Amino acid sequence: MGLKGSNKGARINRYESGASGTNLDELERLAEMLHVPAAALIAEDRDIAEAIKLMAELPTRKRKQLLKVLRELAQVKVRVGDRS
């Protein structure tokens, strides 16, 4: 399901530069070719993209543990009013 042809690098460059739009099927193919979750390609910033990639590699049990910690951190942030 990866990108076909010898112009893979050029296509990726067009996506990165915004010169070429993409649909969900193309996004999935690009993610598969790069061995990353599609969500990581459209993440808001690099930290979020990295978190998505790392979380996708975790087994289900550890993923649930991480979600619990993230939820707890999010609640603390809301209570304290920390926006950083």
N, C-alpha and C positions, 0 to 999 in steps of 0.2 A: 504494500500500500504506500510505499515511499514515493518521493518525487521521481519522475522518470526523465531520462535524457541527460545530456552532458551540461545542461545549463542550470543545474541545481544551485550553484553558488550565486549566479546572477539572479535567480528567482528569490533566493533568501535575501539578497541585498536589496531588491525592490521592495520586499515586505518591510525590511528594517528601515528603509528610507521613507516609507510611506507612499512611494510612487505607485505601488500596486496594492489594491484592496484584496481581501481574502474572504472566503465564505467558511462556514464551519467545517465542511468536508476538507477543504484545503488546509485549514488550521490543524485538523486532526492528522492529516498526512505529514505536514511539516513537523508536528510534535513527535510523531512516530519516527521520522527520519532523524530527528535530533535526540531521540530517546529521553524526552521530557514530557510531563503532563501538559496537555493543551492549556490548562489554566495558568501555567507558569509563563507561557508566551504572551499572555495578555494581562499579567499582573501589573499592579499599579507602580511598583518599583522593584529594584533588584533584591531587596531584603525579602519582600513578600514572595517573589519568584523563587528565591532560594528556599524559603520555608515550605513552599508548595512541593518543590522537588524532593526535599528531605522527608517531608511527611509522607509522600507517595511511596517512599522506599521502606517505610516502617511496617511491621506486621500489625494486624488489626488491634491487638491488645495494647501495644505501645502507642498506636495512633490515638486510641481512646484515652490513654493516660495523658498524652500531650494535649488533647482537646480540653481535658479537665483543668490542666495547669493554665492553659490559655484563657479559659473562661474565668478562672480565679483572678488572673492578672488583669483581665478586662474589667472585672468588678472593682478591683482595688483602684484602677485608674479612674473609673467613673466616680467612686466615693471621694477620692482625693482631689479630683478635678485636674489631674495631670494630663496634658494634651501632648506630651512629648513622646 
